[in-house]
Amino acid sequence: MMDRDTRNAAIAALWIMLLFGIAAFYLPTVMLALGSLSTVLAGIFGIVFVLAFFLVFWLRARSQRKNKGK
């Protein structure tokens, strides 16, 4: 059985993965729309999307480490 902290971390990871999964589904459409304006803008958007995915998990881990003693 999972303890409370492990369960909360799993639920948070599930929500993050679902939200980014839905956003990734629409990513090609958004990039094609941006690509009609500027290919550089579309490339930057794709890079920012991927970096944001890892940034969210990094911030979550950092917050968990900070609050571990409480």
A tleap script that builds the chain and sets N, CA, C and O, in Angstrom:
source leaprc.protein.ff14SB
mol = sequence {
  NMET MET ASP ARG ASP THR ARG ASN ALA ALA
  ILE ALA ALA LEU TRP ILE MET LEU LEU PHE
  GLY ILE ALA ALA PHE TYR LEU PRO THR VAL
  MET LEU ALA LEU GLY SER LEU SER THR VAL
  LEU ALA GLY ILE PHE GLY ILE VAL PHE VAL
  LEU ALA PHE PHE LEU VAL PHE TRP LEU ARG
  ALA ARG SER GLN ARG LYS ASN LYS GLY CLYS
}
set mol.1.N position { 0.836 -1.182 0.000 }
set mol.1.CA position { 0.000 0.000 0.000 }
set mol.1.C position { 0.881 1.245 0.000 }
set mol.1.O position { 1.936 1.272 0.634 }
set mol.2.N position { 0.439 2.270 -0.713 }
set mol.2.CA position { 1.194 3.513 -0.793 }
set mol.2.C position { 0.887 4.406 0.404 }
set mol.2.O position { -0.237 4.439 0.906 }
set mol.3.N position { 1.922 5.135 0.853 }
set mol.3.CA position { 1.656 6.122 1.888 }
set mol.3.C position { 1.121 7.399 1.232 }
set mol.3.O position { 1.070 7.502 0.007 }
set mol.4.N position { 0.735 8.345 2.042 }
set mol.4.CA position { 0.065 9.558 1.550 }
set mol.4.C position { 0.947 10.359 0.590 }
set mol.4.O position { 0.475 10.809 -0.454 }
set mol.5.N position { 2.218 10.540 0.936 }
set mol.5.CA position { 3.114 11.329 0.097 }
set mol.5.C position { 3.356 10.678 -1.260 }
set mol.5.O position { 3.383 11.361 -2.284 }
set mol.6.N position { 3.530 9.375 -1.268 }
set mol.6.CA position { 3.750 8.655 -2.524 }
set mol.6.C position { 2.507 8.721 -3.406 }
set mol.6.O position { 2.610 8.907 -4.619 }
set mol.7.N position { 1.347 8.570 -2.800 }
set mol.7.CA position { 0.103 8.642 -3.562 }
set mol.7.C position { -0.097 10.030 -4.160 }
set mol.7.O position { -0.491 10.157 -5.319 }
set mol.8.N position { 0.174 11.070 -3.377 }
set mol.8.CA position { 0.028 12.438 -3.878 }
set mol.8.C position { 1.005 12.718 -5.015 }
set mol.8.O position { 0.650 13.388 -5.985 }
set mol.9.N position { 2.223 12.217 -4.907 }
set mol.9.CA position { 3.211 12.402 -5.965 }
set mol.9.C position { 2.775 11.683 -7.242 }
set mol.9.O position { 2.950 12.202 -8.344 }
set mol.10.N position { 2.210 10.494 -7.086 }
set mol.10.CA position { 1.743 9.745 -8.255 }
set mol.10.C position { 0.555 10.445 -8.917 }
set mol.10.O position { 0.463 10.482 -10.144 }
set mol.11.N position { -0.336 10.988 -8.128 }
set mol.11.CA position { -1.486 11.706 -8.677 }
set mol.11.C position { -1.033 12.971 -9.404 }
set mol.11.O position { -1.529 13.282 -10.486 }
set mol.12.N position { -0.087 13.697 -8.804 }
set mol.12.CA position { 0.430 14.907 -9.443 }
set mol.12.C position { 1.121 14.566 -10.763 }
set mol.12.O position { 0.935 15.264 -11.759 }
set mol.13.N position { 1.913 13.500 -10.773 }
set mol.13.CA position { 2.596 13.086 -12.005 }
set mol.13.C position { 1.589 12.668 -13.069 }
set mol.13.O position { 1.782 12.955 -14.250 }
set mol.14.N position { 0.524 11.996 -12.665 }
set mol.14.CA position { -0.522 11.598 -13.608 }
set mol.14.C position { -1.178 12.814 -14.253 }
set mol.14.O position { -1.367 12.847 -15.469 }
set mol.15.N position { -1.525 13.812 -13.444 }
set mol.15.CA position { -2.147 15.025 -13.984 }
set mol.15.C position { -1.206 15.757 -14.936 }
set mol.15.O position { -1.619 16.216 -16.001 }
set mol.16.N position { 0.059 15.860 -14.543 }
set mol.16.CA position { 1.039 16.535 -15.399 }
set mol.16.C position { 1.175 15.795 -16.724 }
set mol.16.O position { 1.189 16.420 -17.784 }
set mol.17.N position { 1.274 14.481 -16.673 }
set mol.17.CA position { 1.412 13.689 -17.899 }
set mol.17.C position { 0.163 13.813 -18.775 }
set mol.17.O position { 0.278 13.919 -19.996 }
set mol.18.N position { -1.019 13.800 -18.173 }
set mol.18.CA position { -2.247 13.942 -18.952 }
set mol.18.C position { -2.329 15.305 -19.633 }
set mol.18.O position { -2.654 15.395 -20.817 }
set mol.19.N position { -2.036 16.354 -18.887 }
set mol.19.CA position { -2.113 17.697 -19.464 }
set mol.19.C position { -1.093 17.888 -20.581 }
set mol.19.O position { -1.412 18.454 -21.626 }
set mol.20.N position { 0.126 17.419 -20.363 }
set mol.20.CA position { 1.132 17.536 -21.418 }
set mol.20.C position { 0.821 16.597 -22.580 }
set mol.20.O position { 1.166 16.897 -23.723 }
set mol.21.N position { 0.182 15.480 -22.309 }
set mol.21.CA position { -0.217 14.575 -23.389 }
set mol.21.C position { -1.260 15.203 -24.297 }
set mol.21.O position { -1.187 15.095 -25.521 }
set mol.22.N position { -2.231 15.859 -23.679 }
set mol.22.CA position { -3.252 16.556 -24.471 }
set mol.22.C position { -2.619 17.696 -25.256 }
set mol.22.O position { -2.936 17.897 -26.428 }
set mol.23.N position { -1.732 18.437 -24.618 }
set mol.23.CA position { -1.052 19.539 -25.317 }
set mol.23.C position { -0.188 19.002 -26.458 }
set mol.23.O position { -0.115 19.616 -27.522 }
set mol.24.N position { 0.468 17.856 -26.240 }
set mol.24.CA position { 1.308 17.263 -27.292 }
set mol.24.C position { 0.468 16.793 -28.473 }
set mol.24.O position { 0.942 16.783 -29.609 }
set mol.25.N position { -0.774 16.406 -28.211 }
set mol.25.CA position { -1.677 16.002 -29.288 }
set mol.25.C position { -1.939 17.168 -30.242 }
set mol.25.O position { -2.018 16.980 -31.455 }
set mol.26.N position { -2.073 18.366 -29.687 }
set mol.26.CA position { -2.342 19.554 -30.494 }
set mol.26.C position { -1.072 20.289 -30.934 }
set mol.26.O position { -1.149 21.255 -31.693 }
set mol.27.N position { 0.069 19.849 -30.474 }
set mol.27.CA position { 1.332 20.509 -30.806 }
set mol.27.C position { 1.589 20.604 -32.313 }
set mol.27.O position { 1.971 21.679 -32.773 }
set mol.28.N position { 1.404 19.549 -33.104 }
set mol.28.CA position { 1.636 19.691 -34.550 }
set mol.28.C position { 0.738 20.734 -35.212 }
set mol.28.O position { 1.179 21.466 -36.098 }
set mol.29.N position { -0.514 20.799 -34.781 }
set mol.29.CA position { -1.437 21.785 -35.348 }
set mol.29.C position { -0.976 23.201 -35.037 }
set mol.29.O position { -0.989 24.075 -35.904 }
set mol.30.N position { -0.571 23.416 -33.800 }
set mol.30.CA position { -0.101 24.739 -33.398 }
set mol.30.C position { 1.192 25.088 -34.133 }
set mol.30.O position { 1.372 26.220 -34.583 }
set mol.31.N position { 2.084 24.115 -34.250 }
set mol.31.CA position { 3.350 24.385 -34.929 }
set mol.31.C position { 3.140 24.662 -36.416 }
set mol.31.O position { 3.837 25.501 -36.985 }
set mol.32.N position { 2.201 23.980 -37.049 }
set mol.32.CA position { 1.911 24.270 -38.456 }
set mol.32.C position { 1.323 25.670 -38.613 }
set mol.32.O position { 1.654 26.379 -39.563 }
set mol.33.N position { 0.459 26.066 -37.691 }
set mol.33.CA position { -0.109 27.412 -37.744 }
set mol.33.C position { 0.978 28.462 -37.539 }
set mol.33.O position { 1.018 29.469 -38.246 }
set mol.34.N position { 1.851 28.226 -36.578 }
set mol.34.CA position { 2.962 29.162 -36.355 }
set mol.34.C position { 3.949 29.132 -37.510 }
set mol.34.O position { 4.534 30.158 -37.858 }
set mol.35.N position { 4.136 27.954 -38.109 }
set mol.35.CA position { 5.053 27.816 -39.228 }
set mol.35.C position { 4.626 28.607 -40.445 }
set mol.35.O position { 5.460 29.009 -41.257 }
set mol.36.N position { 3.325 28.830 -40.575 }
set mol.36.CA position { 2.862 29.657 -41.698 }
set mol.36.C position { 3.242 31.119 -41.490 }
set mol.36.O position { 3.358 31.882 -42.449 }
set mol.37.N position { 3.433 31.502 -40.233 }
set mol.37.CA position { 3.891 32.861 -39.930 }
set mol.37.C position { 5.416 32.941 -39.967 }
set mol.37.O position { 5.991 33.806 -40.630 }
set mol.38.N position { 6.057 32.029 -39.247 }
set mol.38.CA position { 7.515 32.022 -39.157 }
set mol.38.C position { 7.978 30.625 -38.752 }
set mol.38.O position { 7.506 30.070 -37.759 }
set mol.39.N position { 8.895 30.067 -39.518 }
set mol.39.CA position { 9.402 28.733 -39.170 }
set mol.39.C position { 10.253 28.781 -37.908 }
set mol.39.O position { 10.293 27.821 -37.139 }
set mol.40.N position { 10.928 29.897 -37.704 }
set mol.40.CA position { 11.728 30.048 -36.483 }
set mol.40.C position { 10.819 30.067 -35.256 }
set mol.40.O position { 11.128 29.446 -34.239 }
set mol.41.N position { 9.703 30.777 -35.356 }
set mol.41.CA position { 8.754 30.836 -34.249 }
set mol.41.C position { 8.187 29.454 -33.931 }
set mol.41.O position { 8.023 29.100 -32.764 }
set mol.42.N position { 7.892 28.683 -34.958 }
set mol.42.CA position { 7.387 27.325 -34.755 }
set mol.42.C position { 8.439 26.451 -34.073 }
set mol.42.O position { 8.111 25.668 -33.182 }
set mol.43.N position { 9.688 26.581 -34.484 }
set mol.43.CA position { 10.769 25.817 -33.858 }
set mol.43.C position { 10.976 26.200 -32.408 }
set mol.43.O position { 11.177 25.340 -31.551 }
set mol.44.N position { 10.927 27.484 -32.138 }
set mol.44.CA position { 11.081 27.959 -30.757 }
set mol.44.C position { 9.937 27.441 -29.893 }
set mol.44.O position { 10.154 27.037 -28.751 }
set mol.45.N position { 8.733 27.450 -30.429 }
set mol.45.CA position { 7.576 26.945 -29.674 }
set mol.45.C position { 7.754 25.468 -29.322 }
set mol.45.O position { 7.467 25.063 -28.195 }
set mol.46.N position { 8.219 24.671 -30.266 }
set mol.46.CA position { 8.453 23.251 -30.001 }
set mol.46.C position { 9.508 23.033 -28.932 }
set mol.46.O position { 9.349 22.184 -28.055 }
set mol.47.N position { 10.581 23.800 -29.009 }
set mol.47.CA position { 11.652 23.680 -28.014 }
set mol.47.C position { 11.148 24.091 -26.639 }
set mol.47.O position { 11.438 23.422 -25.647 }
set mol.48.N position { 10.398 25.180 -26.569 }
set mol.48.CA position { 9.851 25.649 -25.288 }
set mol.48.C position { 8.889 24.618 -24.707 }
set mol.48.O position { 8.866 24.412 -23.494 }
set mol.49.N position { 8.100 23.974 -25.551 }
set mol.49.CA position { 7.168 22.949 -25.077 }
set mol.49.C position { 7.927 21.791 -24.421 }
set mol.49.O position { 7.573 21.357 -23.325 }
set mol.50.N position { 8.951 21.302 -25.079 }
set mol.50.CA position { 9.726 20.177 -24.527 }
set mol.50.C position { 10.440 20.593 -23.250 }
set mol.50.O position { 10.457 19.838 -22.278 }
set mol.51.N position { 11.027 21.778 -23.239 }
set mol.51.CA position { 11.708 22.252 -22.028 }
set mol.51.C position { 10.722 22.448 -20.879 }
set mol.51.O position { 11.056 22.169 -19.727 }
set mol.52.N position { 9.519 22.922 -21.175 }
set mol.52.CA position { 8.510 23.125 -20.131 }
set mol.52.C position { 8.116 21.795 -19.489 }
set mol.52.O position { 7.861 21.736 -18.286 }
set mol.53.N position { 8.066 20.735 -20.286 }
set mol.53.CA position { 7.740 19.411 -19.747 }
set mol.53.C position { 8.740 19.009 -18.663 }
set mol.53.O position { 8.353 18.575 -17.578 }
set mol.54.N position { 10.019 19.158 -18.966 }
set mol.54.CA position { 11.039 18.787 -17.986 }
set mol.54.C position { 11.122 19.794 -16.849 }
set mol.54.O position { 11.426 19.418 -15.717 }
set mol.55.N position { 10.859 21.065 -17.128 }
set mol.55.CA position { 10.901 22.095 -16.098 }
set mol.55.C position { 9.850 21.845 -15.022 }
set mol.55.O position { 10.118 22.050 -13.839 }
set mol.56.N position { 8.670 21.410 -15.413 }
set mol.56.CA position { 7.604 21.141 -14.441 }
set mol.56.C position { 8.019 20.023 -13.490 }
set mol.56.O position { 7.819 20.138 -12.281 }
set mol.57.N position { 8.591 18.949 -14.015 }
set mol.57.CA position { 9.021 17.851 -13.144 }
set mol.57.C position { 10.217 18.250 -12.286 }
set mol.57.O position { 10.324 17.803 -11.144 }
set mol.58.N position { 11.117 19.080 -12.808 }
set mol.58.CA position { 12.258 19.554 -12.023 }
set mol.58.C position { 11.773 20.419 -10.862 }
set mol.58.O position { 12.244 20.271 -9.734 }
set mol.59.N position { 10.829 21.323 -11.141 }
set mol.59.CA position { 10.295 22.174 -10.080 }
set mol.59.C position { 9.538 21.361 -9.041 }
set mol.59.O position { 9.615 21.652 -7.848 }
set mol.60.N position { 8.809 20.350 -9.486 }
set mol.60.CA position { 8.081 19.491 -8.543 }
set mol.60.C position { 9.060 18.740 -7.637 }
set mol.60.O position { 8.843 18.656 -6.428 }
set mol.61.N position { 10.127 18.197 -8.209 }
set mol.61.CA position { 11.126 17.482 -7.410 }
set mol.61.C position { 11.816 18.425 -6.433 }
set mol.61.O position { 12.080 18.061 -5.287 }
set mol.62.N position { 12.101 19.616 -6.885 }
set mol.62.CA position { 12.752 20.602 -6.015 }
set mol.62.C position { 11.840 20.968 -4.849 }
set mol.62.O position { 12.296 21.081 -3.711 }
set mol.63.N position { 10.563 21.151 -5.132 }
set mol.63.CA position { 9.599 21.471 -4.073 }
set mol.63.C position { 9.475 20.299 -3.094 }
set mol.63.O position { 9.379 20.508 -1.884 }
set mol.64.N position { 9.478 19.088 -3.606 }
set mol.64.CA position { 9.380 17.906 -2.733 }
set mol.64.C position { 10.598 17.796 -1.824 }
set mol.64.O position { 10.472 17.465 -0.645 }
set mol.65.N position { 11.774 18.074 -2.376 }
set mol.65.CA position { 12.983 18.010 -1.561 }
set mol.65.C position { 12.971 19.071 -0.464 }
set mol.65.O position { 13.398 18.812 0.661 }
set mol.66.N position { 12.481 20.264 -0.795 }
set mol.66.CA position { 12.431 21.356 0.183 }
set mol.66.C position { 11.449 21.048 1.301 }
set mol.66.O position { 11.719 21.361 2.461 }
set mol.67.N position { 10.315 20.440 0.974 }
set mol.67.CA position { 9.269 20.161 1.953 }
set mol.67.C position { 9.422 18.817 2.641 }
set mol.67.O position { 8.576 18.448 3.456 }
set mol.68.N position { 10.469 18.084 2.336 }
set mol.68.CA position { 10.628 16.739 2.897 }
set mol.68.C position { 10.798 16.773 4.420 }
set mol.68.O position { 10.335 15.864 5.109 }
set mol.69.N position { 11.442 17.787 4.941 }
set mol.69.CA position { 11.661 17.872 6.379 }
set mol.69.C position { 10.437 18.301 7.165 }
set mol.69.O position { 10.428 18.195 8.391 }
set mol.70.N position { 9.412 18.779 6.495 }
set mol.70.CA position { 8.219 19.291 7.200 }
set mol.70.C position { 7.207 18.213 7.455 }
set mol.70.O position { 6.155 18.479 8.035 }
savepdb mol mol.pdb
quit
